[in-house]
């Protein structure tokens, strides 16, 4: 029975990290696209909206799409964990299921954020979604900051960070995949940087804002930027190693293999291998997540607070 309880707590913590990171990343993506539309009123709104849907794996359908429809589906839909509100609601339920493992401040952060969303949503419909999206980003940063400052560096903390890291790789790869693999709906490089929260960090490294494929190199291979793929893979592998997983473990092996490949990849060859590399990254993260589930959450029966999907 104790193993079942521990498995349920581990799963709840992992998905709490994933859902908060998903809400944060989705907020950044929406905010970047909204600002780009304001700065360039001649940009085709339907194309921009379809790009957003492509990033998050949502079928846009055949009808014309506008930004209000996107916001209703990707920000305000509490029934779908693909949306900001749905992801934060799922994170709150998971954290409540693991109250003995998360700190009171972390729980209060998620709980107060969830209750503040309704008022912010009403305001967003009248004056625009910017305050709503800013609230989500600030509270996500606060939540992970509280995790780092109020949790012991034990297995509970590692599961939260592991979930965040796997989700971060997935969201960054989704952004780059739309830019590289779907030219019809591709965002430009500055929008992609802004959507990743990387515009200022990139400018400090390269002395200007991104308008070249060097952006992909930064978001994938930079060792210092915490939202880069390499940094997130390294963090995920460290968590799995500390959880006692050997190098050949099915959860750690695909993460370690991709991390090693990025460590020694010649940056001049990145552009040629980028499409296949992005597919491999996504496949490896999925394989690792499935192996984590099989190894650490081996109980039977559904878990209502951690449902995935629309």
Secondary structure, DSSP 8 states (H G I E B T S, - for coil): -HHHHHHHHHHHHHHHHHHHHHHHHHHHHHHHHHHHHHH-TTS-HHHHHHHHHHHTT----SS---HHHHHHHHTS-TT-TTSHHHHHHHHHHHHHHTTTTS-HHHHHHHHHHHHHHHHHHHHHHHH-SHHHHHHHHHHHHHHHHHHHHHS-SSHHHHHHHHHHHHHHHHHHHHHHHHHHH-GGG---HHHHHHHTT-HHHHHHHHSS---STHHHHHHHH-SS-TTSHHHHHHHHHHHHHHTT--TT-HHHHHHHHHHHHHHH--GGGHHHHHHHHHHHHHHHHHHHHHHHHHHH----S--GGG----
